[in-house]
């Protein structure tokens, strides 16, 4: 793979080569905005651009600390799904020698003590605010970010719907999902299929009669659900965690030329 150049950095950031040079050398700060500086330094960091001394310092500062940031869950079902995911996730990362720092909020939005921040189910606006303050990689899990600069991993709902059609026939089932904070992903899913119900703790009564397709194994354990005809295509799998870890490795090693959006079957 060809080494990235200062021209590539400028193209990705949408600025001039001179602006990139000023930023990475800390000169002429009156000629660019703070937002432009953040964007350029994020790209420099992502692609491990050299000869930037800043990028070199990023590469040498591995702490093996990973911050896992989740939203405060508003429903029991959200808590159950989060616990199920984190159980597999933490076991994998800790086995590989990483120290996990679990947070539901951050007192300081600027993070200097971690190799990466993994945001689980975070809304896009909040993710972007956090990205503006940090130069370590941010990874979005179960949240869609309209920016290919960031790695993002979530369920392949097109595949889920295909499996539902195989089991029950076209338009002959309801897709039942625990409600989510990331509205961008929610809108993407809603555009795929008409018969979708997003559930909160009072939402089981919203489910119509008939076939149910879901990605949440915990729904099977809720009273009254066991009797329903239900196909579960679980989201919380080791394959999903392995995909997150692969993206984490690529992000922290600044691997170039890979797709940053991963939809997991």
N, C-alpha and C positions, 0 to 999 in steps of 0.2 A: 504494500500500500504506500502510495506517495506521501511524503511528509507534507503536512499542511503548511501553507505560507501565510505571510501577513496579508496578502491579497485575498486569500480565502477567508481569513478572519474578518476583513473589511466587508466582503460580500455577504457573509452570514449575518453580520451585525447591521448591514445596510448603511454603512458610513464610509468615509474615505480612508485610504491607506494612511494618510497623514494623521487622521484622528486616532486610528489604532496605535500608531507609533507614539503619539503624544501620551496616550493613556497608559500604555505598558511601560513607558519611561518616566511617568509622573511629571510631565511637562505641560505648560500652557493650559492649565485647568479652566481658564476663563473661556476656552474655545469649544467646550462641550458640556453637556448637562450631566448631572448625577445619574440620571436614568441611562444615558448613553454609556457612561463609564461602567455601570453595573452590567449592562448587556455585553459589552466587549469583554470584561473580565470573566463573566460566566462562560463565554465561548472559549477564551484562552484556557480557562481551567478545564473545561470539558474535553478539549482536544489536546491538552498537555503541550501547548505551543511553546517552541523554543526559538530564540534564545532568551525568552522572558525569564528573568530571575524569579518573578512571582510564581510562574508555573512550576519552575524547578522546586521552589519551596513547598508548593502543594504536594508534589510527588514524594517528597522526603518526609512529610509530616504525618504519616499514617499512625493513628492512635489505636486502631482496632476497636474504637467505640462507635456504636451506631445508635442514633436517636430514632425511636419509633413513636410517631406522633399520631394519636387518634383523637377524634372529636368525642365530646361527652355524649354518651348515648342516651336518647330520650325514651327508649322503649326496651322492654325485657327481651324482645326478639332481637333487637340490634345488639344488646349485650351478649346474648347467647351465641350469635354468629361471630361476634368479635372474639369471644373467648375461644371458640372452636378454632378459628384461624390462628390466633396468637399461640395457642398450644403447639401447633405444628411448626409455626414460624420460629418461635423462640428455641425450641428443641434443635432445629437445624442450625441456626446461626450460632448458638452457644457451643454446639458440638464442633463447629468449625473454628472456634477460638475467638469469637467476637463478644464484646461486652455490650449488652443491650440496655439502653436507658429509656424506660417507658414513660411517656408523658401524655396527658390529655390537654395540656396547654403549656406555653412557654412564657416564663417571666420576662426573659430577654429574647427578642427575635433574632439576634445575631449570635450564631453558634460557632465557637472556635475549638470545641473539645471533641469533635466527632469526624469520622471519615465521610459520613453521609447522613442525611435525614430521610427517613422513609415515612411518608404521609399516607395514612390508611383512611380511605373514604372521605378525604378532605375536599371541601368545596373549592372551585377553581379560584375565586377571588382571594380567599385566604391563602391558598397555595402560592399565588403570585406575590402577595405581600411578603410572605416568608422568603421567596426566591430573591426579591429585591435586596434583602438584607444579608444574604449569605452567598459565599463563593464555593462552599462544599456542595457536592451533588445533591439534588433533591430528586426523590423518586416517588411517583404517585402510584398507589395501589388502590384499586376499586374507585378510581376517580379519573375522569378524562380531562386533559389539559390541552387546549388548542394551541400548542406550541411544541414542535418537534425537537426543541432543545432538550426537553425533559423526558426521561424514561417513564413510561406509564404502563402498568400491567393490570388487566381486568378480564373478566369472563368474556368468552366469545359467545355473545347471545344469539348471533346468527346460527351458530352450531346448535345451541340449546333449542331453538325453534325448529330446526331440521329434525332433531331427535324427537321432539314432540309430535311433529307431523308423521314420522315413521310409526310412532306408537298409537296415535289416536286419529290421524287424518288431518287434512288441512282445515284450519279454522274450527277445529272440534275440541279445543281445550282453552283453558285460561292459564296465562303465565302469572304466577304469584311470586312476588319478590318483596323482601323486607325493604321498607322505605330507606332512601339513601340521601345523604347530604349533598353529594355532587350532582347538581342539577344538569350539568353539561352531559354527563353520562346518562342520567335519567331521560333526558330528551332524546339522546341517540337511541336508547332502547325503545322508547315509546314510538319512535318513527318506524320501527321494524314490524310492529304487530299491533292490531287494534285491541285485542282482548288481554289487557294487562291490568293487574291489581297490585298496587303498592301498599303493603301492610304495616300498620302500627299495632299497638296493643289492643286497640278496639276494632281492628280491621278484619278479623276472621269472619265477622258477620257480613262483610262485603263480598265474600267469595260466592260466586253463583254455583248452582248445582252443575254437576258434570265433571269432566276430566280436568286435573290440575297438573301443571308442569312447574317445577321450581328448581332452584339451585341450592336451596337451604335444607340440609338434612334435619335441622332442629324442628321444622314444621311437622314432621312425622310424629314427634313426641308431644305435641300439644293436644289437649283433650278435644275429642271430636274430629280430629284430622285423620286419625289412623284408619277410620272407616272409609275415607274418600279414596277414589281412584286417583293415584298420584304417581307421577314419574319424577324422580329426584336425579338430577345431573349435578353432583356436588361441586360447589365452588372451592371448598376448603380441602384441597388435596395436596399431596407431597409434590406432584408435578407443578402446581401453581407456585409453591414455595421455591422449588428449584428454579423456575423461570425468574422469580424475583431475585434470587441470589445471583443468577447469571447476569441480569441487568445491573445489579449492584456491583459486580466485578467489573463489568465493562465501563460503568460510570466512574468508579474510583480509579481505574487504570487508564481512563481517557481514551478508550478504544474508538477509532474513527470508522466511518463508513457503514454503521449498522443502523437498522430501523429502531426507533425509540418507542414505538407502540407495539406492545405484545398482547395479543388476545389469546387466552388460554382455553383449551377445550376441557 
